[in-house]
Amino acid sequence: MTVPERDGALSDAELIARWRVGDEAAASALVHRHARAVARFLAAAGAGEETEDLVQEAFFRAFRKIDTFRGDANFRAWVMRIGSNALKDLRRKHGRWQVLALDERDVPDERFDPHGEAISRDLEQRLAVEIGRLPEMQRDVFLLRAQQGLDYAAIAAALDTSVGAARVHYHHAVKRLKQVLE
Amino acid sequence: MTVRDEDIERIAAGLGRETAEQVDVDRIAVGVVERLRARDGIERPRRTFRWLAIAAALALAAGVTFMSVRTRSVSEGAEQIAAAPLLDQLLAEELAEVLDSLSLRAPVSEQLRNGLDDLDERQLEELLATMEG
């Protein structure tokens, strides 16, 4: 899950410990390590052109309240959850409850189809929009599992819910997406 | 049209790739750090208050010393009551500076973690005795 980038072999926990005592380089290293994954998550959640600003906001909020981070949780998923809340705040602030459609370029093309099956561009576009319309918890659970590849235990820890609830949210999300796409 | 679970999951796995490649990670990192510094700036007045508390504690120590020389009739417990609350408000490192300035015999400042509570009875007695002259 964690990919060292620029910062050698230091783990997330070590970098977090350094940031707790004010090491700005450690904070920067954590941003470099996780920013693109957080950006993918937020873009898929419907952040659109606000994605970069929201990534910055998510990390800023995370570092401000780092004392509330549980050491056994997944830092990246925790930041994603904070980003999800920031996205909600942004929509509320601007009164924009409509879903921000993903840019066309963000919809994967057929090269990502492992079965060689041609899924229509229309289906992909609609899926991208419908994910953004899911209830927040369903959307976050769905993306953390389907896009980020986290297991239910990590998802539950990041979203402060139970493993069972996370499974239910995922099931409902997939069911709902299938219904609107069929 | 039948949509399978794996179709949905496969497409979802690829969403957001292009946007993620486009974001400027260096710019995000710099922005985060600058905002965190700015937040520290907002909190600085509180630190200034603490330094004023240090100055007040030192002034109090000097004043108490002066008064104890001049007026032996003052009860010994009164200075402790006045000084202890001020000292108790200082952070550990701030208290350490006060202690260093008093040139105590017992080395205490490097042992401080949480403030006055880290001092043993002997160290606390010496501190108060020094402040009282």
Interface residues (C-beta under 8 A of the other chain):
Chain A: E24 A27 S28 V31 H32 A35 R36 A37 A39 R40 F41 L42 A43 A44 T51 E52 V55 Q56 F59 F60 F63 R64 L102 D103 R105 D106 V107 P108 F112 D113 P114 E117 I119 L123 E124 L127 A128 I131 F142 L143 A146 Q147 G149 V174 L177 K178 L181 E182
Chain B: M1 T2 V3 D5 D7 I8 E9 R10 I11 A12 A13 G14 L15 G16 R17 E18 T19 A20 E21 V23 D24 V25 D26 R27 I28 A29 V30 G31 V32 V33 R35 L36 R37 R39
